[in-house]
Amino acid sequence: MTEPGLQPDEEPRGDLTVRTIAMPADTNANGDIFGGWVMSRMDSAGGIAGVDRAQGRVVTIAVEAMTFIRPVKVGDVLSVYTQIEAIGRTSMKIHVEAWARRFRTTLHEKVTDATFTFVAIDEEGKPRPVPPLPGA
């Protein structure tokens, strides 16, 4: 039986952007990794993808529909994947997925996903246009 939010044989969507290991200092009282720790890695990955696409600074302005599917445990390798979904004049929606390779196994499970919205900003912190794709 497939767990809610996950299709059988599902693969990560997008590009591998951040990879890190969950450590004991990142746990809550239950011994699971804090959801905020995972969200922070997802925000960082989305920011990397946003900076690459915007060719400059970006800021997070919204997180939509974050779904925590499974817990992350100490020793799991967290891999965060990003895919740009939409580009506006100054903003971008980036789909971000976190997957865990379970400690000392080859099992790779989706643990969290969300859509992050980033705005490109200039040196004064004011919104600026996202450059068009080369050749567009």
C-alpha positions as CSV (number, residue, x, y, z in Angstrom):
1,M,0.0,0.0,0.0
2,T,1.3,3.4,-1.0
3,E,1.4,6.1,1.7
4,P,-0.6,9.3,1.2
5,G,1.1,11.8,-1.1
6,L,3.5,9.3,-2.7
7,Q,2.9,7.3,-5.9
8,P,4.5,3.9,-6.3
9,D,8.0,4.0,-7.9
10,E,8.0,7.8,-7.7
11,E,11.3,9.4,-8.6
12,P,12.7,12.8,-7.5
13,R,11.4,15.7,-9.6
14,G,14.0,18.3,-10.7
15,D,17.7,18.8,-10.2
16,L,19.7,17.7,-7.2
17,T,20.6,21.0,-5.5
18,V,21.5,20.3,-1.9
19,R,22.7,17.2,-0.1
20,T,23.5,16.9,3.6
21,I,23.4,14.5,6.5
22,A,21.0,14.7,9.5
23,M,22.9,14.9,12.8
24,P,21.9,14.3,16.4
25,A,21.9,18.1,17.2
26,D,19.1,18.5,14.6
27,T,16.5,16.4,16.5
28,N,13.4,17.2,18.4
29,A,12.4,15.6,21.7
30,N,11.1,12.5,19.8
31,G,14.4,11.9,18.2
32,D,13.2,12.9,14.8
33,I,14.8,15.7,12.8
34,F,13.1,19.0,13.3
35,G,10.7,19.9,10.4
36,G,12.2,23.4,10.5
37,W,15.7,21.9,9.8
38,V,14.3,20.2,6.7
39,M,12.5,23.4,5.7
40,S,15.7,25.4,6.0
41,R,17.5,23.0,3.7
42,M,14.6,23.3,1.2
43,D,14.7,27.1,1.3
44,S,18.4,27.1,0.7
45,A,18.1,24.8,-2.3
46,G,15.2,26.9,-3.7
47,G,17.4,30.0,-3.2
48,I,20.3,28.4,-5.1
49,A,18.0,27.5,-8.0
50,G,16.5,31.0,-7.8
51,V,19.9,32.8,-7.8
52,D,21.0,30.7,-10.8
53,R,17.9,31.6,-12.8
54,A,17.6,35.2,-11.7
55,Q,21.4,35.8,-12.1
56,G,21.5,37.6,-8.7
57,R,19.9,38.0,-5.3
58,V,16.6,36.5,-4.5
59,V,14.4,36.4,-1.3
60,T,11.8,33.9,-0.2
61,I,8.4,35.5,0.0
62,A,6.1,32.5,0.3
63,V,5.9,28.8,0.9
64,E,2.8,27.0,-0.3
65,A,1.4,23.6,0.6
66,M,4.4,22.1,2.5
67,T,3.6,18.4,3.1
68,F,5.6,16.4,5.6
69,I,5.2,12.8,4.3
70,R,7.7,10.9,6.5
71,P,10.1,11.8,9.3
72,V,13.8,12.2,8.8
73,K,16.1,10.3,11.2
74,V,19.6,10.8,12.4
75,G,22.1,9.5,9.9
76,D,19.8,9.9,6.9
77,V,21.2,11.7,3.9
78,L,18.8,14.4,2.9
79,S,18.8,15.2,-0.9
80,V,16.9,18.3,-2.0
81,Y,15.7,18.6,-5.6
82,T,14.4,21.8,-7.3
83,Q,12.4,22.6,-10.4
84,I,11.3,26.0,-11.6
85,E,7.5,25.9,-12.2
86,A,6.7,29.4,-13.2
87,I,8.5,32.7,-13.8
88,G,6.7,36.1,-13.5
89,R,8.2,39.6,-14.1
90,T,10.1,39.6,-10.8
91,S,9.2,36.3,-9.1
92,M,9.6,32.6,-9.5
93,K,7.7,29.6,-8.2
94,I,10.1,26.7,-7.5
95,H,8.9,23.2,-6.6
96,V,11.2,21.7,-3.9
97,E,11.3,18.1,-2.8
98,A,13.3,16.5,0.0
99,W,14.3,12.9,-0.2
100,A,16.0,10.8,2.5
101,R,18.4,7.9,1.8
102,R,17.9,6.0,5.0
103,F,20.9,5.4,7.2
104,R,23.0,2.4,6.2
105,T,20.6,1.4,3.5
106,T,19.9,2.1,-0.2
107,L,16.2,3.0,0.5
108,H,15.5,6.5,-0.9
109,E,12.1,8.0,0.3
110,K,10.4,11.3,-0.4
111,V,9.9,13.0,3.0
112,T,8.7,16.5,2.2
113,D,7.7,18.8,-0.7
114,A,6.5,22.4,-1.2
115,T,6.3,25.3,-3.6
116,F,8.5,28.2,-2.7
117,T,8.1,31.7,-4.2
118,F,11.2,33.9,-4.6
119,V,11.5,37.5,-5.8
120,A,14.6,38.8,-7.6
121,I,16.0,41.9,-5.9
122,D,18.6,44.5,-6.7
123,E,21.4,45.8,-4.4
124,E,18.9,48.1,-2.6
125,G,16.5,45.2,-1.9
126,K,14.0,46.4,-4.5
127,P,12.3,43.9,-6.8
128,R,13.9,43.6,-10.2
129,P,12.9,41.7,-13.4
130,V,14.0,38.1,-13.8
131,P,16.1,38.0,-17.0
132,P,14.7,36.2,-19.9
133,L,16.2,32.8,-20.8
134,P,19.1,33.0,-23.3
135,G,17.7,32.7,-26.8
136,A,14.2,33.6,-25.7
